[in-house]
Amino acid sequence: MFAAVRFEVDADVSPGLLPRLLQPFARRDLVPDSFHAVHADGTMRIAIAMDAMPREMVHLIGGNLKQVVGVRDVTTR
């Protein structure tokens, strides 16, 4: 079973942040369909989306994103 999912991440600005956010996907052989990052007022706002992610991975990836150093908040839609 698959689900369309979008992770919205707010994080501190850091040079290594973006590759750290993609690592949970790469470890599971998943490739996001879109990745958008904006730096504004000392905060990075990142949206990572997949059109068809295995449902059992949504919770795992969300949890991994919350553990990335510098991440303040993760919302899953």
C-alpha positions as a LaTeX table, in Angstrom:
\begin{tabular}{lrrr}
\hline
Residue & $x$ (\AA) & $y$ (\AA) & $z$ (\AA) \\
\hline
Met1 & 0.00 & 0.00 & 0.00 \\
Phe2 & 1.30 & 3.46 & $-0.89$ \\
Ala3 & 0.51 & 7.00 & 0.23 \\
Ala4 & 1.21 & 10.48 & $-1.10$ \\
Val5 & 3.12 & 12.28 & 1.64 \\
Arg6 & 4.73 & 15.66 & 2.23 \\
Phe7 & 7.13 & 16.32 & 5.11 \\
Glu8 & 7.43 & 19.97 & 6.11 \\
Val9 & 10.53 & 20.68 & 8.17 \\
Asp10 & 11.60 & 23.80 & 10.09 \\
Ala11 & 15.25 & 23.76 & 11.10 \\
Asp12 & 18.23 & 25.84 & 12.12 \\
Val13 & 20.47 & 26.94 & 9.26 \\
Ser14 & 23.42 & 24.58 & 8.91 \\
Pro15 & 25.73 & 23.71 & 5.98 \\
Gly16 & 25.13 & 19.94 & 6.42 \\
Leu17 & 21.40 & 20.08 & 7.03 \\
Leu18 & 20.08 & 19.24 & 3.57 \\
Pro19 & 22.06 & 16.01 & 3.01 \\
Arg20 & 21.19 & 14.90 & 6.57 \\
Leu21 & 17.49 & 15.30 & 5.72 \\
Leu22 & 17.82 & 13.10 & 2.63 \\
Gln23 & 19.72 & 10.35 & 4.43 \\
Pro24 & 16.61 & 8.58 & 5.89 \\
Phe25 & 15.22 & 8.27 & 2.36 \\
Ala26 & 18.49 & 7.01 & 0.87 \\
Arg27 & 18.89 & 4.35 & 3.61 \\
Arg28 & 15.57 & 2.88 & 2.50 \\
Asp29 & 16.22 & 3.20 & $-1.26$ \\
Leu30 & 13.55 & 5.92 & $-1.58$ \\
Val31 & 13.87 & 8.92 & $-3.87$ \\
Pro32 & 11.67 & 11.95 & $-3.09$ \\
Asp33 & 9.65 & 13.34 & $-5.99$ \\
Ser34 & 10.28 & 16.91 & $-4.87$ \\
Phe35 & 12.53 & 18.76 & $-2.47$ \\
His36 & 12.18 & 22.48 & $-1.82$ \\
Ala37 & 14.25 & 24.51 & 0.65 \\
Val38 & 14.05 & 28.19 & 1.57 \\
His39 & 16.32 & 30.12 & 3.93 \\
Ala40 & 14.45 & 32.95 & 5.65 \\
Asp41 & 15.16 & 34.85 & 8.86 \\
Gly42 & 17.67 & 32.34 & 10.20 \\
Thr43 & 15.40 & 29.36 & 9.61 \\
Met44 & 15.36 & 26.74 & 6.88 \\
Arg45 & 11.93 & 25.67 & 5.68 \\
Ile46 & 12.07 & 22.44 & 3.73 \\
Ala47 & 9.34 & 20.43 & 2.00 \\
Ile48 & 10.08 & 16.87 & 0.89 \\
Ala49 & 7.33 & 15.04 & $-1.00$ \\
Met50 & 6.70 & 11.62 & $-2.45$ \\
Asp51 & 3.71 & 10.67 & $-4.58$ \\
Ala52 & 3.85 & 6.98 & $-3.62$ \\
Met53 & 5.68 & 6.15 & $-0.38$ \\
Pro54 & 5.11 & 2.75 & 1.24 \\
Arg55 & 2.67 & 3.49 & 4.09 \\
Glu56 & 4.81 & 1.68 & 6.66 \\
Met57 & 7.70 & 4.05 & 5.89 \\
Val58 & 5.84 & 7.31 & 6.55 \\
His59 & 6.06 & 7.05 & 10.34 \\
Leu60 & 9.67 & 5.81 & 10.23 \\
Ile61 & 10.89 & 8.61 & 7.95 \\
Gly62 & 9.01 & 11.24 & 9.97 \\
Gly63 & 10.66 & 9.99 & 13.15 \\
Asn64 & 14.09 & 10.00 & 11.54 \\
Leu65 & 13.62 & 13.57 & 10.30 \\
Lys66 & 12.72 & 14.72 & 13.83 \\
Gln67 & 16.03 & 13.31 & 15.09 \\
Val68 & 18.21 & 15.23 & 12.62 \\
Val69 & 20.43 & 17.75 & 14.41 \\
Gly70 & 18.99 & 21.26 & 14.09 \\
Val71 & 15.43 & 20.22 & 13.22 \\
Arg72 & 12.86 & 22.18 & 15.20 \\
Asp73 & 9.61 & 20.75 & 13.85 \\
Val74 & 8.36 & 18.19 & 11.35 \\
Thr75 & 4.82 & 18.12 & 10.00 \\
Thr76 & 3.54 & 15.24 & 7.89 \\
Arg77 & 0.71 & 15.86 & 5.43 \\
\hline
\end{tabular}
